[in-house]
Amino acid sequence: MKPDTPLSGAADTAPDRRAWSVLIVSTIAFTVCFMVWMMFGVIGIPIKKMLSLNATQFGLLTAVPVLTGSLVRVPLGIWTDRYGGRIVMTVLMAATVPAIWVMSYATEYWHFLVIGLFVGLAGGSFSVGTPYVARWFPRKRQGMAMGVFGAGNSGAAVNKFIAPALLVAFGWAMVPKVYAVIMLGAVVLFWMFSHNDPSHLVARSVTFAEQLKALKDPKVLRYCQYYSIVFGGYVALSLWMVQYYIGEFGLDIRLAALLAACFSLPGGVLRAVGGLLSDKFGAHKMTWWVMWVSWICLFILSYPQTDFTILTVNGSRSFHIGLNVYTFTALMFILGIAWAFGKASVFKYISDDYPHNIGAISGIVGLAGGLGGFVLPIIFGALMDLTGVRSSAFMLMYGVVWVSLVWMYWSEVRTTHVMGEHASPAPQADPLPAH
């Protein structure tokens, strides 16, 4: 077994007890990291009121941690290849604890932005855990392993269960203090039950600039585009949905967070199922259907609350068209499931196409997804301030999905044996009998 083939660590053998221990404890650690990363999605609401922020400022507040967590993904993926996931993940989580605690003492807008940059390091844990857990499993089960680990995205839903209860009982400042203690416990748990295998390390020295050359590969750019939707959109809407429910439907923060979790929870937990399905049906087929389901859901979600009057033979008559809270939540639930499958299928592409460079490629694709999660909430806020239409957030996402569908058709679907030039000829019908 060669040390410079990082995915071959368990390529031909069944996973052992250490592999399952690594997977379980890494998933728990990632769940905690994601919970912390999404913290502003809930505590940002009272902070917005306290500081009298507009929608754009609120979008920037929620997005700042996402920026840091995105930018560090590529170097973290490289360091994981070089030094191993155990040490990199432990140091990363430990480094966030002081910043999380200090957050509770912030009073000015710039305080939250600066501290949020350091808290956002927790979001880089994805690029550490993905190659770390994958190398403990054989190739045919790597989709499952990465999907189970990626289910830690459900930390966004956990945040919506824990933070509102703490906020209502003790005030928003208690949330960072409790989260700092939880993160410290996760550091200890991860170190105790994770393992290291020197054969998983990449022996050759690879620079950051060399890894970024992968962006010249059209396939990597395409995967970045897909992931900016299924992950970037997931992060952005997870941050945006609590205040959306409050503003659009007039709900209190606890009920709004509970309904928002109907999107966040399946969007995280079902990533493991998406990994299994991607192993079985392939990355392309899964991603293609994910994009179409997303397109349909976002088209309906984009329609704003509308009142209009028409003239009838009996005089004027007014109508109202718009989604009620139940239909809206059902569509968000379906969208969450689709994006859970999509997050897994994109990384199945990576493990299939770049088996010896998964750390760096996953870092680059993760960076693109994270930057989507950073940019989108700011644009959501700007569109809200500009148009006054809350559903403009979904209009934007609908347009982005259109781009991916067109790109995917021209680059992948047209070359398949189903629709492309290599497609098998349709069976000829039997000739009609002569009369």
Secondary structure, DSSP 8 states (H G I E B T S, - for coil): --TT-GGGTTTTS---HHHHHHHHHHHHHHHHHHHHHTTHHHHHHHHHHHHT--HHHHHHHHHHHHHHHHHTHHHHHHHHHHH-HHHHHHHHHHHHHHHHHHGGG--SHHHHHHHHHHHGGGGGHHHHHHHHHHTTS-GGGHHHHHHHHHGGGGHHHHHHHHHHHHHHHH-TTHHHHHHHHHHHHHHHHHHHH----GGGS--S---HHHHHGGGGSHHHHHHHHHHHHHTHHHHHHHHHHHHHHHHHH---HHHHHHHHHHHHHHHHHTHHHHHHHHHHH-HHHHHHHHHHHHHHHHHHHT---EEEEEEETTEEEEEEE---HHHHHHHHHHHHHHHHHHHHHHHHHHHHH-TT-HHHHHHHHHHHHHHHHHHHHHHHHHHHHHH--TTHHHHHHHHHHHHHHHHHHHHTGGGSTTTSTT-------------
